[in-house]
Amino acid sequence: MTYREYYDELVELIYKIPIQNDGWGIFLTKLNQVMDSSAIHVIGMDLKYNAFSYSRAISLNTEEESASIEVNYIQNYIKNDPRWIDVLNMQNQGWYQCHHFIDDATMESSEVYQNILEPNQIRYSAVHELIQDDRLCVIIGINTSKQRAPLNKDELDFLDQLVVHLKRIAVIQRYIFEFSSKAIIGYSLIDKLSQPVILINLDCKVVHLNTSAKQLIQKSNIVNISDDELQLPEPFQKQLTLDLQKIECLFKQKSDQLHEVVKDGCIKLDDGNGGKVYIFATLLVSEHELKTFGIRPTVMLTIYHPKYSPTINSHLLHTAFNLTPAESRVAILLLEGLVAKEISMKNNVSIDTVRKQIKEILRKTETNRQSDLVKLLLSIPKYFNDT
C-alpha cells in the first residue's frame, strides 16, 4: 500500500484541527482508515496535577461505543496499563512500540488486555510524544490487532512525516491539554465562597479546595482527601465514581441528558451523630469545552454540613432545591416566621402569588407542610464556621 497518496490530505486535516469543533477527531478518523488500525488515541496528561486532562479516541466501534470504551479505559484501566507506564518513563523520544518491551504472556495476563484491548482488536501499540516536558505529556497512540500486526518501518517513516506537523499543532493548542479550572471558573471566586467547595476532575482527583472546605476536612472525618483523591465512605465513593464515569460518557456523546444528570445529583451522608452531610455536584463546562472535543470537564462539589452555621441564603436554596430568587425570598421569610399575608405585603405581591410560590417550594423540596419545610431548611447550613 502507498501511504504517500494520503499525505497531502492528512496534512491539510492536521492544520484544520484548531479551527474545527472536533478537529482532532476528524483527523484521527481519517488516519485510522488510512493505517487500517483498530484505534487511535490522543491523550494529554498534566503532570502538575497528575490528571488526564485530554482524551480523544477513534476506533472501529460506533461513536457511542467508542466513547464508552474510552471512558472505561481512562477511569479504570489506564494506570495499570503496562504500556502507559513505559510511555511516561520513556527517556528517548520517538516511537515506542509495546511488543519490543512487553511479551504476549504479560499482555494476555493483564486486566486491561482482557477487558479493553483484546475485545476491541488491540494488541500492538505504537506511541509517539507530541509534547513531553516537566508539566505536560501529550501522546498519539496507534493500535493494531494481532492479525494486522505491528506497524512496520515504512509505516513509521510515513507517520514521522505527519508527526512533525502534529507537534506544531499540539504546541499551538497546548492550552487545551493543560488542566486548568481557571479557564472555567476562577479560583479567586471559589475562595471567596463561604460554603465548602471542592473541585475534582473526572478521576476524583482534587484540583482545588477553598478555605471553608479545608476547615471542614480538618474537623470532620466524613470527607477526606488521600493522595490528592477525594475519599467518601462506601458505598458513596463507588457511586460517585460511577456517576463521574456516566457524566464523561454523556459529555463525549454530547448528550442532552448531561446537565439533567448532574443537576439532580446529591449525595447525602450520615455524619455519625444523626445528622446529614449534603454534597451537591455542578458540572463546570464552558463554551470552550463544549467546542473542544476531548477536554475533560471539572466537577464542583458544594458541601453543606448540619453541624455548622444554620444561615440560609438564596445561593444555597437555588443549589439545593433549584428555587428561583423569588421562591428563595419566600422560603427565607417563612423560616423567619412570617405568614403568607405578611410575605405578600413585604414583597409587594398578591397573597395568591405567595400561595402559589409556597406550593412550588413545597413541591421542589419534597415536603408536605410548611412546618416540615422549616425543619428541612434548619437542617441545611450555609457554611462552616471556624470557631
N, C-alpha and C positions, 0 to 999 in steps of 0.2 A: 504493500500500500504506500502511496506517495502522499506524505503529510504536507509537503510544501504547498500543494494547491490550496490548502486551507489557511495558510499563514496570513495573507492579507485580510481575510475576513475576520480571523480571530484577533488580530492586532486592532482592527477597527472597533471590534466589540470591547476590547480592553480599554481603549481611550474614551469609550462612551459610558464606562462604568460610573464615573462621578455625576453624570448628567441624567441618568435614568433611575427611576424609583427602585428597581431591583437589578441594577447593572451587573452586580456580581453573579446573581442567579442566571441572568441571560447568557453571560459569558460562559459560566460553568456548564450550563445545559449544552451549549454547542460543543465545548471541549470534550464533554463526556461522550457525545455522539462520535466525534472525530477519533477519539482514542479507543473507542469500544470498551470503555471501562465500566465497572459496576457502580462506582460512586466517586464523586469528587467533593472535597470538603475544604472550606476556608475557615480557619479557627484563629481567633485572637485571644491571647491570654495576657492580662495586665498583671505583671509580676509584682507591682507595688501592692496591689490588693489581693493577689493570689486568686484572681477571679477570671473566669472565662467570660470575656466581655463581648465577643462577637462569634457568631456561628452561622454559616450558610452552607447547606449541603444540597447536592443534586444526586439522585440515584435512579435506578431503573424503576422504582416504585412510583405510584401517583404522588402528587404534591402533598396530599393529606397524609399518606402512609410515610412518605419521606420525612415530614415534619415530626411525626410521632416517633419514628426511629431515631432521628437526630436528637430530640429532647431526651429520650430514654438513655441514649449513649452519654450525652453531656451530664445528665442528672445522676446516673447510676454506675456508669462503667468507665468513663474516660480516665479517672485517676488510677484505675487498676489495669489499664491497657499498657502492656509492656512496651509497645511501640511508642506511645506518647512519652513515657519516662525517658526513653532513649533520645527522642527528639529534643526534649528540654535539656538533656545533659550533653547534647551534641557539641563538640568543640570545633569541628571543622564545618565550614559552610559547604553547601552543595546538596546533592541528592542523598537522602537517607533511604535505603531500601531494606525493609524489615527482614527479608529472607537471608540477608547477609549476616544478621545478628541473632535471629530467633528461629529455631528449628520447628519442624512440623509438630513434633510431640509437645513442645512447650505451648505452641499456639492452640492446639486442639484440646489441651487440658485446661485452658483458661476460660473463665466465665464469659468474658467479653466476646470470645470467639464463638462459644456455644450459643449465646443468647442474641448476639447482634451481628457478628461478621458472617459466620457460615450460613445462617438463614438468608442473608442478603447477597450471597455470591461474592463475598470479600475474603480473600486470603492474603494477597500481596499488597503492600503499600509502598508507594514512593512519595517521599515528603521533601519539600524544599522550603527554606525560610524565605519570607518576603520582607520581614523586619525581625531583627533579633538584636536586642541590646539589654541594658540593665533594667529597663522599665517595661519592655514590651516584646512579646513573641507572637508573630503572625506567620502562619504556615499555610501552604496549599498541599493537600494530600490527594493522590490519585490511587484509587483502589481497584484491583483486578481480581478475577476469580482464579481458581485452580486451573480451569480449562483455558482461560485466556492467557495465563502465565504472567510472570513479572514483566515490567517494561524493559525493553532491551536498549542497547547503547544508542541505536539510531533514533529510537523514540525519545530517549532522554536528551539527546542532542537537539532534536526539534523543539522539545519543551524548553530547553535552555534559552532558545531564541525568544520564546514568549515570556520567560521569567524576567528578562531584562526590562520589559515593558511593565509587567505586573508589579515589579518592585517600585517603579516610578509612581504608579497609581496608588500603591499601598502607602507610600510616603506622603503623597498629596492628601490621602484620606486618613492619615494617622489618627486624627481626632475621633473617627468612628470606632477605632479599635481600642483606644484608651478608655478605661472605665471612668466615667465622670458624671456623678449625680448632679454636679454643679450646672451641667448643661440642661438639666431637667428642673431642678429646684435648688435654690441657693442654700448652702449650709447655714449661712448667717440668719436666714429666715427661720429655719428649723430650730436653731439655737435660741431664738427669741421666744419660741412657743413654751408656755408653761406646762403643757402636757408632756409626759414622757414620749419621745418619738425615736424609733429605731429604723434606719434604712437598711434593707437587706437586698442582696441580689437573688437570683433565682436558684442559687445553690445553698441558700440560707446563710451565706456569709454576711457578717455585719460590715457595712460600709461606713456608717456614721451613726452616732447616737448623741442626743443633746444632753445638757447638764441634768435635766429632770430625770431622764432615763438612767443616767449613771447613778444618780442618788437612789432611785428605786431599786436598781440591781444590787447596790451595796447593802440595802436594808431589807431586802426580800430575797428569798431563795426560790421564788416561783419562776422567775425568768432569769436565765443565766447566759453567760457568753463563755464559751470554751474554744480555744484555738480560733478565735475570730468568728466562731459559728454560733448562731442563736440556738439555745437549748431550752425546750419546753418539756414539761412532764409528759410521759406517754399516757394515753395514745395521741396526744395533741401534736407532738413533734412529727409523728408519722403522717398525721392528717395534714399538717402544714406543708410537709414535703410533697405530698400528693397534690395538694392544692396548687403549689408553685409549678409543679410539672404540668398540671392541666392548664394553668394560665399561659405557660410558654407555648404549649401546643396550640391553644386558641390564638395566641398572638401571631405565631408563624403561619397559621392558616387564615389570618386576617378575618377571624370570625366575629360576627356581630354580637355573639354571646359574651365576648371577653369582659366588657365593663360590667355586665349584669352579674357575672360570676364573682368578680372582685367586690362589687358594691354590696352584695349580700353576705360577704364573708365576715364572720365574727366568731372569735374563739373565746369561750367562757371557761375560765379556770377556777378551781376551788382553791382559796388561799389557805386552807387548813384550819381556819377559825370561823367557818360558817359563812364567810363572805365570798364574793366573786371578783375575779380579775377579768376585765373585758379588753380584748385586743382586736382592733379594727384595722383592716388592710385597705390601703389605697394604692392603686397601680399608678406609677408615675411614668406617663408616656407623653412626650411632646410631639408636635407635628414632625419634628426631625426624625424621631424614632419610627413613626408610622411610615415615613417615606424611605427610610433606610433599612431595607430588609436584612436581617441578620443581627442587628443590635439587640442585646438582651436587656429588657426593661428592669427597673428598680421598683421595689415594693416598700411603701412607707407603712410601718406599724405604729398605730397610736394606742397607748395603753392607759386604761383607767382602773385605778385600784380603790376599792371601797374603804380602805383603812385611812385614807388621807383626805385632804381638804374637800368638803362636800359642796363647793361652789359650783353652780350650774351656769353655763353661758350658751349663747346661740351656736357657737362653733361645735361644742360638744353635742348639742341636740341634733344638729344637722348631720354630724359624723355618725352618731349612734343610731338615729332613727329617721334620717332624711327629712326632718321637719323644715318647712320653709321659714324664713325670717319672721313672718307674721305669726306663724304657729308657735315658733320658739318663744316669742314675746308673751303669748297667751299662756304657754306652759310654765314659764318663769313666774308669771303673776299668780297662776293657780298655786304654785309652790309657796308663794308669799301669803297665801290665804285669801286672796280676792275671789269673789263670786262673779258669775257671768255678767251681771248688771254693772258691777264696778269696773270690770275689764272693758266693757263696751264704752263706758264713759271715759275711762283713762285713755283708750286707744282711738276714741272718737269714731267708732263704728257702731252699727246696729247690733242689738242683742242677738238677732237671728244669725248674723255673721259670726259672732263669737261662738254661738252654739254649734254652728257648722264646723268651725275651727276645732272646737273641743272634740267633736265626734271624729274628725280626721286624725287628731292627735292620739285619741284612744285606739283608733284602728292601726296607726303606724307603730305605736308602742306595744300593741297586742295586750292592752289592758281593757277591763270592762267597766270600771268605775273610776271616778276622779280620785278617790282615796287610794286605790291601787296604783294609779299614775303617780301620785305624790310619793308613795313608798318607793316606787321604782326610781324616781328621779333622785330621791335622797340616797339611794344605794349606789349611785354612779357619780364619782367625784370628778372635778375638773383637772386637778393636777396634784402632784406630790409636793407636800411642804416639808422642807428640811428643817425640822425642829429639834 
